[in-house]
Amino acid sequence: MKSRSERGALACLSLSMLLSSLGTSIANVGLPTLAEAFSASFQHVQWVLLAYLLAITALIVSVGRLGDVVGHRRLLLMGVTLFTVASVLCALAPTLWLLIAARTLQGTGAAIMMAMTMALVGEVVPKARMGRAMGVLGTMSAIGTSLGPTLGGLLIANSGWPAIFLINVPLGVLAIGLAVHFLPNDHHEKRADFDVLGTLVLTLTLLAYALAMTLGRARFDPLNMALLLVAVLGLGVFVFIERKAESPLVQLTLLRNLPLSAGFAMSALVTSVVMATLVVGPFYLTGALALDAVGAGLVMSTGPLIAALVGIPAGRCVDRWGAHRSAMCGLMTMLIGACSLPAVPMGFGVPGYVVPLAAITAGYALFQAANNTAVMADVTPQQRGVISGLLGLSRNLGLITGASLMGAVFAVGSASGDILQAQPEAIAQGMRLTFTVAAGLIGAALIIGVISQRGSRIAATSC
């Protein structure tokens, strides 16, 4: 039986998750309007979206560790406040570049909210109900993703583009009120110092990698290669710094924990596959199945809708079956969907795409609830923030890498220099190759999960 304080705390965390996911999807639908409002090219206006995503990717681990140092509740309040104030600044921005700067601040707030939301679950929900809580958070994330385009379109049509940012203000104020009243106070024991140098190096490293994967949309020119080289060198420097630091940002010994490392790796692989549905889906639906933009949008909304519906039941399954068994079941469901898409003839039309998509999305909802529970269940309070940040980073890196990798695979499979001019059968062939690769990635995640479970059993037996 949930107490009133537990329900209030979970409502606060759910609203924080909703706001951070809504910040991406609602701005995405507004890009054409912003381009017109600021007389800007798409190449420039897309930075309204990229600035938000890059800030989250570059900062989520650092702010997670900062929460371990200053207190999770305190930092979440700061994050929601920053997100809310930045939303007002976005709405008031007189120029595109000031809007992009405000979106960077908003993304920083979102990074804090994402990391602290996961970190605080273990403090407000008993371990026996953690799977359900993770399912609720997954549902709220999916609702934010699916609600954004519809809500954003209505707000722009009736109130103009500033409304897509101002909608966050009352929700942010509500989240702050819930946090103040229901989240448990931070403990005041002596906390470790914050690794400033490691934070700076990791932030620049992740920023270089994210830019390498996003600039050029899967075309690797010299700039992309240089950024990727900087990221590799930065990773080496970061490892060196962390080995020498008295209070490291990331304790490298954590990565030797097989279940943790496996959870991060599986999360990155699986979210790469989810990104394939977002990258390939619009081209396949419009180019191969000849749907118009409205029809394609309705079909694409099937995924987030299923994730929203499945999230809470998936969490209950995790509590009942256990995290590992649920994760494997989720991956197997995703594998069935990913293998079905290349095998279904194009003549099956929209149902031939939607049914495998439903399997992929439902399997992902179950896997995500199970994997998040497995990673966060036994983490000490002093490490919850940084582990939550690493888990969020694995998802973001999977999405960013998946967008670039799957886009490249799709282009190769369609054998067309210009996807917009490709023939339906060429686009269908690109889709088949993309999801064949996706099935391979899910298979790799399954193997990692099996190896991790066997390793954990051997370690438990030897103890």
Number of C-alpha atoms within 10 A of each C-alpha: 4 10 9 10 15 19 14 18 25 24 18 24 29 21 23 31 27 24 27 27 21 27 25 21 20 24 22 17 18 23 18 14 16 22 17 12 13 13 11 14 12 13 9 12 23 18 20 25 21 21 20 26 23 24 23 30 25 27 26 31 29 26 30 31 29 23 25 24 19 18 20 33 22 16 23 30 22 16 28 29 19 20 31 28 19 26 27 19 21 28 18 15 16 11 11 20 15 15 23 22 19 25 28 25 25 31 31 27 30 31 33 32 32 26 34 34 25 27 28 23 23 21 17 20 19 14 17 12 17 25 32 25 28 29 30 26 28 29 29 26 25 26 21 25 24 24 19 23 21 13 18 23 18 14 20 16 12 9 10 17 21 19 19 25 24 20 18 21 19 11 17 24 14 16 24 21 14 20 24 16 13 18 23 16 13 14 12 8 6 8 12 14 13 18 19 13 15 21 23 14 19 24 20 17 24 24 21 22 26 25 18 28 24 18 16 13 13 20 14 17 11 10 13 21 14 15 19 21 16 19 23 16 12 20 17 13 15 21 18 12 17 19 14 9 15 12 15 21 25 24 15 12 8 13 13 11 12 18 22 21 18 23 25 23 19 28 26 25 24 29 24 26 29 21 22 24 24 17 19 22 19 18 23 24 24 19 21 20 20 14 17 12 12 10 14 19 16 10 19 19 16 17 23 22 19 21 27 26 16 22 29 24 18 30 31 22 20 29 20 15 13 15 25 20 17 24 29 21 18 26 27 20 22 31 24 16 24 27 19 22 24 22 12 15 13 18 9 10 14 15 12 17 22 17 15 22 25 20 22 30 26 27 26 29 31 33 32 30 33 33 28 24 30 21 20 25 18 11 16 11 15 17 20 28 32 26 26 27 29 22 26 25 24 23 23 23 22 25 23 24 24 27 25 25 21 27 22 17 22 28 23 15 18 23 15 16 10 9 17 11 10 17 13 20 15 20 27 25 20 28 28 24 20 29 26 19 20 26 23 16 21 24 18 16 22 21 15 19 23 15 15 20 17 12 14 15 12 11 11 9 8 7 6
